[in-house]
């Protein structure tokens, strides 16, 4: 009886950790930022600090621009949808760009809300998010129609 109780306790504890833990620890791959304005693409890296907190860094290129994005994300699983999580977060970005022969830099604030899907049985994750973007500086602007897509290898 004692062995059965220990086995049931172990199974229960394991099921709790699977429900509350993220689907992977690290991911690296391709990040896209698109929508109103230019499309940017480049390497993307995501790391979980714990089961709900992740950091994401992107180095994106496109349309005479280079952008460095740094995001914090709070992530939770969607019950009944294996591998599918929702997240909310955001962070700062630096945008280096050229207008004619003049090099400029803008500071950006980017909140985000999205979905992250770790494909069960495969080391792949897909992410899609809404990224309304505020440019702060000489050329201040706001674009609500910005989105992100990530295709990453998980490990």
URKA-V408588 format. One record per helix or strand of 3 or more residues. SS is the DSSP state (alpha for helix, beta for strand). FROM is the first residue (numbers start at 1). TO is the last residue. If there is no record, write none. Layout:
{{SS & FROM & TO} {SS & FROM & TO}}
//
This chain:
{{alpha & 2 & 20} {beta & 26 & 35} {beta & 40 & 48} {beta & 53 & 62} {beta & 65 & 77} {beta & 84 & 99} {beta & 102 & 118} {beta & 124 & 130} {beta & 133 & 136} {beta & 141 & 143} {beta & 146 & 154}}
//
